[in-house]
């Protein structure tokens, strides 16, 4: 009897007890996994929002940096709106400090604008130097030749603006010997005109949103007329829209005060002189794709229906942040109201 009771007391779990334990453990694992999934989704949404905040701020900073310089050396009425032959071998039509959706620039993503920004880096007067004499086709006699250096890029404009206006960007070939500046390829018949010094590295940059990324193309080295990714360098991932408007002085005569905003690109020098500011918005997207719709309506900005933010695909399942700013074009505004405008 004693031996039988000893075996009975040492008996293990029954099959039913093991099954019940497994079911309870599985239920606990499922609950833990669900909690983890919700927590992980929240974490990704939060970190994705932080990333969008940082990326959007970086993209806006890059654009602001160039926009603040826009027009340096290019804002004189002798140059505004002219076609400029660039050294790589192509012509940029309608040169201006800033152009929205320039016809020469390959379009970006649907519902997003492109920007073309131009400015010089020269040390000379932004009003240029008078060409007193022209001893040769590629030699210009000016009063302040010491303001020019070898490899500076310059534009020679005649005393009377031609219609149509076509100019050339060329390089100073050797160190100037006063009063003469010698260039690689000159323009004949520009005596009494103006020689503009754009410095050794003028910037002509095109910005576009491509495949959800803010990209830039340097018109001095790449053919920005093509959407080929070889020509466009990525600045920031997760940027899904870029919209912009000109801040325009519509008074007659001009009074150097912004009266309204639109996207109508000027076609005359006076029209370009009326553009005193740029209003734009950059839209950054949280990289977390949610399981259900989390954005009921597309983001909005100050332009409203005149330049709406349009998104494509399953955009409702993402979250967005907008970064909006208005930037005065100081290199245009400081010149005041041009004569005849």
C-alpha positions in Angstrom: 0.0 0.0 0.0 2.7 2.4 0.9 4.4 1.8 -2.5 1.2 2.4 -4.5 0.5 5.7 -2.7 4.0 7.0 -3.4 3.6 6.5 -7.1 0.2 8.3 -7.0 1.7 11.3 -5.3 4.4 11.6 -8.1 2.0 11.7 -11.0 2.6 14.7 -13.6 0.2 16.9 -15.6 -2.5 15.4 -17.5 -3.1 16.0 -21.3 -6.0 18.2 -20.6 -4.0 20.4 -18.2 -1.2 20.7 -20.8 -3.7 21.8 -23.5 -5.2 24.3 -21.2 -1.8 25.7 -20.3 -0.8 26.0 -24.0 -4.0 27.8 -24.9 -3.5 30.3 -22.0 0.1 30.9 -23.1 -0.9 31.4 -26.7 -3.5 33.9 -25.7 -1.0 35.8 -23.6 1.5 35.8 -26.5 -1.2 37.1 -28.9 -2.1 39.9 -26.4 1.6 40.8 -26.0 2.1 40.8 -29.8 -0.9 43.0 -30.3 0.3 45.5 -27.7 3.8 45.4 -29.4 2.2 46.0 -32.8 0.2 49.0 -31.6 3.3 50.4 -29.8 5.5 49.9 -32.8 3.0 51.5 -35.1 2.8 54.5 -32.8 6.6 54.7 -32.5 7.0 54.6 -36.3 4.3 57.3 -36.8 6.1 59.4 -34.2 9.6 59.0 -35.6 8.2 59.3 -39.1 6.7 62.7 -38.1 10.0 63.8 -36.6 11.8 62.8 -39.9 9.2 64.7 -42.0 9.7 67.7 -39.7 13.5 67.6 -40.2 13.4 66.9 -43.9 10.9 69.6 -44.6 13.0 72.1 -42.7 16.1 71.2 -44.6 14.4 71.4 -47.9 12.9 74.8 -47.1 16.3 76.1 -45.9 18.0 75.0 -49.1 15.4 76.8 -51.2 15.5 79.9 -49.0 19.2 80.2 -49.3 19.1 80.4 -53.1 15.9 82.6 -53.2 17.5 85.2 -51.0 20.3 85.6 -53.5 18.1 85.4 -56.6 18.7 88.2 -59.0 22.2 89.2 -58.0 23.6 90.4 -61.3 20.5 89.3 -63.3 18.0 91.9 -62.1 18.8 94.8 -64.4 16.1 95.5 -67.0 18.8 95.1 -69.7 18.9 91.4 -68.8 15.5 90.5 -67.4 13.6 88.2 -69.8 16.5 87.9 -72.3 17.5 84.6 -73.8 21.0 83.7 -72.6 23.3 81.3 -74.5 25.2 79.3 -71.8 28.7 77.9 -72.3 27.7 74.2 -72.2 26.1 74.8 -75.6 22.4 75.4 -74.9 20.3 78.5 -74.5 18.2 79.4 -71.5 15.1 81.3 -72.6 13.8 84.2 -70.6 16.5 84.6 -67.9 15.1 86.0 -64.7 15.9 85.9 -60.9 13.2 83.3 -60.3 10.8 81.5 -62.7 8.0 79.2 -61.7 7.4 76.3 -64.1 10.0 77.5 -66.7 9.2 76.1 -70.1 12.8 74.9 -70.5 12.7 72.8 -67.3 11.5 69.3 -67.3 8.3 69.0 -65.3 8.3 67.3 -61.9 5.7 65.2 -60.2 2.0 65.8 -60.9 0.6 68.7 -59.0 4.1 70.1 -58.1 5.8 73.2 -59.4 9.4 73.7 -60.6 11.6 76.6 -59.7 14.5 78.1 -61.7 16.7 80.4 -59.6 19.6 82.5 -61.0 22.1 84.8 -59.4 25.8 85.8 -59.8 28.7 85.8 -57.5 30.7 88.7 -58.9 32.5 91.4 -57.0 31.7 94.3 -59.3 28.7 96.6 -59.4 25.4 94.8 -59.9 24.6 97.7 -62.4 27.6 96.5 -64.5 30.4 98.5 -66.1 30.0 100.8 -69.1 31.7 99.6 -72.2 33.5 102.7 -73.3 35.3 101.2 -76.3 35.5 97.9 -78.1 39.0 97.5 -79.5 38.2 94.0 -80.8 35.3 91.6 -81.1 36.2 90.0 -77.8 37.8 93.0 -76.0 35.8 95.5 -74.0 37.4 98.7 -72.7 35.8 99.7 -69.3 36.7 102.0 -66.5 37.0 99.4 -63.7 38.8 96.5 -65.3 40.3 95.6 -61.9 36.8 94.4 -60.7 37.1 91.5 -63.2 39.3 88.5 -62.9 40.3 85.6 -65.2 37.5 82.9 -65.4 34.8 85.4 -64.3 31.7 84.8 -66.3 30.3 88.0 -68.0 27.4 89.2 -70.2 27.8 92.1 -72.6 24.6 94.0 -73.3 24.2 96.6 -76.0 23.1 100.2 -75.1 19.7 99.6 -76.5 17.8 96.4 -75.6 17.2 94.4 -78.7 13.9 92.7 -79.6 14.1 89.8 -79.3 16.7 90.0 -76.6 19.5 87.5 -77.0 22.7 87.6 -75.0 25.7 85.3 -74.3 27.4 84.2 -71.1 31.2 84.0 -71.7 34.3 83.7 -69.7 37.1 86.3 -69.1 40.0 84.5 -70.7 43.0 86.2 -69.1 43.6 88.6 -66.2 42.4 92.0 -67.4 45.0 94.7 -68.2 43.3 98.1 -67.6 41.2 99.3 -69.3 40.6 96.1 -71.4 38.7 92.9 -70.5 39.3 90.0 -72.9 36.7 87.2 -73.1 36.6 83.9 -74.9 33.7 84.8 -77.2 32.8 88.4 -77.6 29.6 90.2 -78.8 30.1 92.8 -81.5 28.5 96.2 -81.5 28.2 96.7 -77.7 30.2 99.9 -77.4 28.4 102.2 -75.0 26.6 99.2 -73.6 27.2 97.4 -70.3 29.4 94.5 -69.2 27.9 92.6 -66.3 30.2 90.5 -64.1 28.5 87.4 -62.7 31.6 86.1 -61.0 33.4 82.8 -61.3 30.5 80.6 -60.3 27.1 82.1 -61.1 24.3 79.8 -60.0 21.5 78.8 -62.3 19.6 76.1 -60.4 16.4 74.2 -61.2 14.4 72.6 -58.4 11.7 70.0 -58.9 10.0 67.3 -56.9 10.6 63.9 -58.6 9.3 60.6 -57.3 8.7 62.0 -53.9 12.1 63.7 -53.6 13.2 67.3 -53.8 15.9 67.4 -56.5 18.2 70.1 -58.1 19.8 70.5 -61.4 22.7 72.8 -62.1 22.0 74.4 -65.5 25.7 75.4 -65.8 26.8 71.7 -66.0 23.7 69.6 -66.6 20.9 69.7 -69.2 17.9 70.5 -67.0 15.6 70.3 -70.0 15.7 66.5 -69.5 14.1 64.6 -66.7 16.9 62.0 -66.8 17.9 61.3 -63.2 21.5 61.7 -64.2 21.0 65.4 -64.4 19.1 65.8 -61.1 20.7 65.4 -57.7 18.5 64.5 -54.7 18.4 67.0 -51.8 15.7 65.5 -49.6 13.6 62.3 -49.6 9.9 62.4 -48.6 9.1 65.8 -50.2 5.9 65.2 -52.2 4.9 68.7 -53.3 6.4 72.2 -54.0 4.0 75.1 -54.9 5.0 78.7 -55.5 3.6 82.1 -56.5 5.0 85.4 -57.5 4.5 88.3 -55.2 3.6 91.0 -57.7 3.3 94.8 -57.7 0.2 95.5 -59.8 -0.1 99.2 -59.2 0.0 101.6 -62.2 2.6 103.0 -62.1 4.6 100.6 -60.0 5.1 101.6 -56.3 7.4 98.7 -55.1 4.7 97.2 -52.9 3.4 93.7 -53.3 -0.3 93.8 -54.1 -1.1 90.1 -54.8 0.2 86.7 -55.7 -0.2 84.5 -58.8 1.7 82.1 -61.1 1.6 84.2 -64.2 5.2 84.4 -65.6 6.1 87.9 -66.9 7.0 88.4 -70.5 8.6 91.9 -70.4 11.3 93.6 -68.4 8.8 95.8 -66.6 6.8 92.7 -65.8 9.8 91.0 -64.2 10.5 94.2 -62.3 7.1 94.0 -60.7 7.9 90.6 -59.1 9.1 91.6 -55.6 8.7 88.4 -53.6 8.1 84.7 -53.8 5.5 82.7 -51.7 6.0 79.0 -51.6 5.1 75.8 -49.6 7.0 72.6 -49.3 5.0 69.4 -48.3 6.8 66.6 -46.4 5.3 63.2 -46.0 5.6 60.9 -43.0 7.2 57.7 -44.4 4.8 55.4 -42.4 2.1 53.8 -44.6 -0.9 53.4 -42.3 -3.3 50.5 -42.7 -6.3 52.8 -43.0 -6.9 56.4 -44.2 -5.5 58.9 -41.7 -5.6 62.1 -43.9 -9.1 63.0 -45.0 -8.2 66.0 -47.1 -5.1 67.2 -48.9 -3.0 69.8 -47.0 -3.7 73.5 -47.7 -1.7 76.7 -47.7 -2.2 80.5 -48.1 -2.7 80.3 -51.9 -5.9 78.2 -51.4 -7.6 77.2 -54.6 -5.3 79.4 -56.8 -2.4 76.9 -56.3 -3.8 73.8 -54.5 -1.6 71.0 -53.1 -2.5 68.0 -55.2 -1.4 64.5 -54.1 -1.7 61.2 -56.0 -1.9 57.5 -55.2 -2.8 56.2 -51.8 -2.0 59.6 -50.2 -4.8 59.4 -47.6 -2.8 56.7 -45.8 0.0 59.0 -45.0 0.5 62.0 -42.7 1.9 65.3 -43.9 3.6 68.5 -42.7 3.6 71.8 -44.6 6.4 74.4 -44.5 5.3 77.8 -45.9 7.3 81.0 -46.3 7.4 84.3 -48.2 10.8 85.6 -49.3 11.4 89.1 -50.6 13.5 89.3 -53.7 15.9 91.9 -52.3 18.1 92.1 -55.4 15.0 93.2 -57.4 13.3 95.4 -54.8 16.4 97.5 -54.0 16.6 98.9 -57.5 13.3 100.6 -57.1 10.8 101.3 -59.8 12.5 101.2 -63.2 12.1 104.1 -65.6 9.1 103.6 -67.9 7.4 101.1 -65.7 
